[in-house]
Amino acid sequence: MISPEEVSVVIPTLDPDPITLESVPDTVETAVVSEGNRAEARNLGAAQTDGKILVFCDDDITFEESFFWQHVREARQGLVIGLEDFDFGLLLTRFFVLSRQVFESLGGFDERLNHMEDTEFCLHALNKGLELRGLPRDSIHHEEHESVGQGTLQTLQATAYLCVRYPQYAPSLLKGVLNF
């Protein structure tokens, strides 16, 4: 059984009072990080916390406490749990659970990316033989808003970078970005 002291939540945000804090259990260590891009903020938050289980959450979601604990309890070596992404059959960091050991073995998030850093993390995990477990996106409530830093140019740049870094996944990445 996982105790609250063994779990850390990281929320990258520029909002001083993110709504996600409403859902995070009060007994769980939480780092709200506003420094750097999203990948840098996630890495900084992980470095500032001690939990052996890391939960990365966007700042604009809410969820049931039972949902949170169910997936924290499922975290284990060799597994990454997250919401299903939109285009690639991978995972979103909107709600993302893994052991610190997995996180550290992968070297954290690629700080060169402020968009598709979750895609890169998942491709890296797959390359290392880890299992990805997707959760339906509607498992949590997401406050709809205009996306920041996710325009067409940023998507194309990140996709090109990922295609070079992970050429075996290039067809899937291109198909996902082009939506065909």
N, C-alpha and C positions, 0 to 999 in steps of 0.2 A: 504494500500500500504506500502510495506517495503522500508525504506530508506537505503542507503549505510551505514549509521552510526549504523544501527541495526544489521549488518552482520559482522561476523568474519570468516576468513579463516585460517585454521591450516594446515601446510605442514610439516610433519616429513621428515627429509632428512639429509644426510651427505654432499650433494652437496651445495656449497655456492651460486650457482646461478641456482636453479631448473627451468626447462623449464615451469613448471606450472605457474610461475609468469607472463608469457606472456599472459595468459588467464584471470587471476584474474583482475576484474575491479580496476583501480587505486584508486578509492574512497573508497574501502573496506579495513578495518583493516585486516592485514595479519601477522601471526606469523609463521616464518620459524624456526623450532626447530631441533637441532642436538644432543640434550642430550637424553640419555637413549635409551631403545628399542622403537619400534614403538608405543606400547601402552602408555609407559611413555611419549614419545614426544607428542602424541596427547593430553594426559591429561595436560601436562605442557602448551601446546599452548592454550588450552581452559582456563586455569587459568590465562594466561597472557593477555587475550583479554576480551572485554566487550560486544560483540554483543549478542543480544537475539536469533539470529539464528546462528548456527555453521555450517560451511562447512568444512569437512575434505577432503583433496585432497592428493593423492600421488604426489611425486615430478617429475614424468615422464609422465604427461598427459597434453593435451591441449583440449580446448573446446571453443565453441562459447559463447560469452557474453549473447546472448539471451537464450541459454540453461541454463546457470548459474542462471539468474534472474527468468526464468520460475519455476525452482525447489525451489529456495529460497522463492518465493511468495507462493508456495504450502505448505511450512513448517507450521505445526501447532501442538498443544498439542496432544499427542497420536499417532504421525506418525513419522516413520523413512524412509527416502528416500535414495536409493543408487543403485549402479550398481548391476545387478544380478550376483550372484557368480557362480562358475564353477560346484560345486558338490552337494550343499545342498538345493537349492531353497531359499537361504537367500540373503544377500547383502554383497558387497565388500566395504571396506572403500576407495577404489581408488577415488571415488566421493561419498560423504556421507553427507546428509543434515538433520538436526533436530533442534528442539528448544533447547536452553540452559536448559530450564526446564526439558525436557525429558532426556537430557544428565546427568544432575545433579541428577535426580530422580533414575537413574540407577547406579550412582556412577562412571561414566566414564568407561574407558576401563580397563580390567583386566591386570594389569601390570606384572603378572606372565607369560603372553604370549607375545612372539614376533612373533608368527605365529598363525593364526586362531583367533586372538583377535577380528576380525570383526565377525567371526562366534559366538564366545562367547557373544559378545554384542547383536547380533540379537536374540540368544536363550534367553538371559536375558530379552530382550524387549518383546518377545513372552510370556514368563512366567508372565510378568506384564500386559498382555492383550493389548499391543501396536500393531499397524498396521505397517507392512513392505510393502513398495511399491518399486518394482524393476524396474529399467530402463535398457534397452538393453545395453550391454557392448560396442557395437559399437557406442553409442551416443557420446562418446568422443574418442579422438585419444590417444592411449597408445604407447609410445616408447618401442618397444620390446627390451629386454635384459635378461641376465641370472638372475634368481631370487636369492635373498640373504636370507639366514636363513629359507629356505623352503624345505629342503631336506626331504628324506623319514623318517629319525629318528625324526626330529622335527615335522613332520606331525603326526606320530604315537604317539608321546608323547602328543601333544596337543589334539589329538582325544581321547586318554585314559583319560586325565584330563576332557575333556568336557563330556565324557560318564559317568564318576563318578558324575560330578556336575549336569548334566541334563540327568538322566537315561531314562526319557521318550522319549528323542530324540536319544538315543544310536543306535537303528536300522537304522535310517536315516543317522546318522553320519558315521556309519560303512559302509553302502551301498555306500555313497558318496565317502569315502576314497578308498574303494575297487573297485569303478567304475563298479558295476554290478546292 
